[in-house]
Amino acid sequence: MKSQFLLDPNITFLNHGSFGACPKPIFDEYQRLQSELENEPVYFILKKQAEYLKIAKERLAKYIGCNANDFFFTPNPTYAVNTIMRSLD
């Protein structure tokens, strides 16, 4: 499992909650998308971003067994909890 992370192999890293590291395959994909964004920022933000989010929602919905319209992405957990709390009467 340690080989899947970029962490120093001589350190036992326990703080994966607040400051967790990304597994290498996720980091590699992040870098690929970052390069695509930097290559043509306006096109990426206005066209590709929505397409990528739609694909991600469809794949996640299939994985968890629900409809892609039954959930939404948020920037972070605090935003998600705040959204839920504000929707309650």
C-alpha positions as CSV (number, residue, x, y, z in Angstrom):
1,M,0.0,0.0,0.0
2,K,2.8,2.4,0.8
3,S,4.1,2.1,-2.7
4,Q,0.9,3.7,-4.0
5,F,1.8,7.1,-2.4
6,L,4.5,9.7,-2.9
7,L,5.2,9.9,0.8
8,D,8.7,9.5,2.3
9,P,9.0,5.7,2.8
10,N,11.0,6.3,6.0
11,I,8.1,8.0,7.7
12,T,4.9,6.4,9.0
13,F,2.3,9.0,8.0
14,L,-0.9,8.8,10.1
15,N,-2.7,12.1,9.2
16,H,-4.8,11.0,6.2
17,G,-7.8,12.9,7.4
18,S,-6.8,16.5,7.4
19,F,-3.8,16.4,5.2
20,G,-3.9,13.1,3.4
21,A,-1.8,12.4,0.4
22,C,-3.2,11.2,-3.0
23,P,-2.4,7.8,-4.3
24,K,0.0,7.9,-7.3
25,P,-2.6,7.1,-10.0
26,I,-4.9,9.8,-8.7
27,F,-2.0,12.3,-8.5
28,D,-0.9,11.4,-12.1
29,E,-4.5,12.0,-13.4
30,Y,-4.7,15.3,-11.5
31,Q,-1.4,16.4,-13.2
32,R,-2.7,15.4,-16.6
33,L,-5.8,17.4,-16.1
34,Q,-3.8,20.3,-14.7
35,S,-1.7,20.3,-17.9
36,E,-4.8,20.2,-20.0
37,L,-6.2,23.2,-18.2
38,E,-3.0,25.2,-18.4
39,N,-2.7,24.4,-22.2
40,E,-6.0,26.1,-23.0
41,P,-7.7,27.5,-19.8
42,V,-10.8,29.2,-21.3
43,Y,-11.8,26.2,-23.4
44,F,-11.1,23.8,-20.5
45,I,-13.2,25.9,-18.0
46,L,-16.1,26.7,-20.4
47,K,-16.3,23.4,-22.2
48,K,-14.3,20.5,-20.9
49,Q,-14.9,20.9,-17.2
50,A,-18.7,20.3,-17.4
51,E,-18.1,17.3,-19.6
52,Y,-15.6,15.8,-17.2
53,L,-17.9,16.4,-14.2
54,K,-20.8,14.8,-16.1
55,I,-18.7,11.7,-16.9
56,A,-17.5,11.5,-13.2
57,K,-21.1,11.7,-11.9
58,E,-22.3,9.0,-14.3
59,R,-19.4,6.7,-13.3
60,L,-19.9,7.3,-9.6
61,A,-23.6,6.8,-9.9
62,K,-23.1,3.5,-11.6
63,Y,-20.5,2.5,-9.0
64,I,-22.8,3.3,-6.0
65,G,-26.0,2.1,-7.7
66,C,-28.0,5.3,-8.0
67,N,-29.1,7.9,-10.5
68,A,-26.6,10.6,-11.4
69,N,-29.3,13.2,-10.7
70,D,-29.7,12.0,-7.1
71,F,-26.5,13.6,-5.8
72,F,-24.2,16.6,-6.5
73,F,-20.6,17.5,-6.1
74,T,-19.5,20.1,-3.6
75,P,-16.1,21.8,-3.2
76,N,-15.5,20.3,0.2
77,P,-17.3,18.5,3.1
78,T,-18.0,21.7,5.0
79,Y,-19.8,23.1,2.0
80,A,-21.8,19.8,1.8
81,V,-22.8,19.8,5.4
82,N,-23.7,23.5,5.3
83,T,-25.9,22.9,2.2
84,I,-27.7,20.0,4.0
85,M,-28.2,22.0,7.2
86,R,-29.6,25.0,5.3
87,S,-32.1,22.8,3.5
88,L,-33.7,21.6,6.7
89,D,-36.7,23.4,8.2
